Amino acid sequence: MPVGLPADMEESNPADEFIPAGLAALGIAVDEVDLAVMAAAHQVFWPAIRGLLSLDTAEVEPEPCPDLSRAP
Amino acid sequence: MNPLDLSLRGQAEAVAAGDVDPAELLDAALARVEQRNPALNAVVDTFPERSREMLDAAPAGPLRGVPIVIKDEWPLPWRAQRFGAAELFEPTAPGESGPYRALRDAGAVIVGVGNMHEMGAGSTGNVSVYGPAHNPWDTNRCPGGSSSGPAAAAAARIVAGAVGADGLGSVRIPAAYCGLTGLKPTFGRSTIEGHHMAPVTRTIVSGPLCADAADCRLLGSVLAGEELRAGETSGLRIGIVRDAVSEDVTAEVREACEAAIESLCEATGGEVREVSLPDLDAATIAGILIINGEGLNGVTPERLNRMHPDISPLNRGLAKYRMLLPAAATVQAGRVRTLMRRRLASLFEEIDVIAWPTLPAPAPPLDAPLVELPSGTLTADQANVRGTALANLTGVPGISVPVGLSSTGLPLGLQLQAAWGRDELLLDAAEALERANDRRWVDSRPPLAEVEQTEA
């Protein structure tokens, strides 16, 4: 998963609540370093994920069991 | 001349003709590891006795007696892969991976294991349990990843060919940074047997890293278990896409790639067509989400809570963050995969190859892997996958070909992508491009790998 850290990091963002709460709900222990990394990753990923989710794919008929070795 | 300065096919031919003693070739490769690797950290393990056993048992295959470096992603009978990490989430053990068997059956000699970016989770090669690998063109620069060691070893001519793995660009990215030719075969065409993600992945392939396309054809054929036959490339229809992938790049990258596309067009009597391929940003995040989902196989909260303390802070955090990625986005990623596969299938009825820069900028410093692009400063990881993820998402083959050097002496790469199963066409096109520029870039070597004229 190539991601790295963003070149410019915001001081705070919604990840401050979402990430620790989500991980706590899953029983995953975190420390401050983990949270800093995840906040940075969140800044990279989340806008792209929101963009992906906003894409209208209603007309895309699912490809059942796609065979990646050949054209659909 | 040191026989290691021959091409991969040259070494194979010299051994087959009896002009080079393969035992001496192996010794020369081990000597090169001693000589050149300290500055590179490209090769993280050697096993001379195992290598000699491979040589003693080598059949008269197409690579008989030729030394090869293999990425730390593939198990060997005497060594489990470490994936560049202190530990993996799944148990690993020594074994006969597909690439090992392919190399063994071709008569090749595995001389060492190549470094890699920790857990394959980066495109720079600056994070690894073994320490960072270094770029032979400038040892303060990233060699690229995640197949960092194989690329650095081949670029430094420790070996003439190396085997990597590519899940989001991990062969093509280090090929571009290190001035090599790197092939990401069509999904399923090259062996991935024995890879710890083989049962679940639809993105990862094994692939060759070599100086030029003919050597990639030879090593790629071995990995594919079939000959990737050479053919003609007359009238090549080259598609270019006006998007960030080709425009949010440095001026030097843009100029080198545009010149290469023009040369390829002229050399093949072809044509360049501007084509539309929308939603590349969505394709990139879709590829990232899908391979991250594959990487979650077998991961549990309990397992994450027991992570080895020597896993890097970056990967510790990312491993946990993956657990929060929304399922809806993963489902959407699958739909985008279908969308892009259909668009590509349609596009490849009009054109033969898509050409765009492999990477937007040359190799960044190891200690600050950032790139300055027209859109601003990005991490290399953010920028690099924009051009490479599509091939893994959709399954099509891609090749990175060296097309120039930056003003700071760093290699630049052009990527060509073709329809499923047309790996041979990519190799043919890469060879046509080499001929068109008189092999200027594929024969360029970093200063530490200049041809040795006096070495025995």
Interface residues (C-beta under 8 A of the other chain):
Chain A: M1 P2 V3 G4 L5 P6 A7 D8 F18 I19 G22 L23 L26 G27 I28 A29 V30 V33 D34 L35 A36 V37 M38 A41 H42 V44 F45 A48 I49 G51 L52 L53 L55 T57 V60 E61 P62 E63 P66 D67 L68 S69 R70 A71 P72
Chain B: G120 A121 G122 S123 T124 G145 L168 G169 T186 F187 G188 R189 R202 T203 D279 D281 A282 T284 I285 A286 I288 L289 I291 N292 G295 P301 E302 L304 N305 P313 L314 R316 G317 L318 K320 Y321 R322 M323 L324 L325 P326 A328 A329 Q332 A333 G334 R335 V336 R337 T338 L339 R341 R342 L344 A345 F348 P369 L370 G376 T377 L378 T379 A380 D381 Q382 N384 V385 T394 G395 A419 W420 G421
